[in-house]
């Protein structure tokens, strides 16, 4: 993290690296949780709030896929 004096003026020299770092951290944390809980199904249905399987596709998702929709909203608005 740069010092606080760096943040006094808006500049791409500190905004872009900070944004990319946050983007990478979000992708690693959320991606590893998705891999562990949904792809590998290591936890099973134990402690699962809704025991039904997730909806893979459908018209209710912007991109037609729940995972792509979640990635867009998490990485697009969540990181910013």
Secondary structure, DSSP 8 states (H G I E B T S, - for coil): ---GGGGGS--HHHHHHHHHHHHHHHHHHHHHHHIIIIIS-SSTTTT-SS-S----B-TTSTTSBHHHHHHHIIIIII--
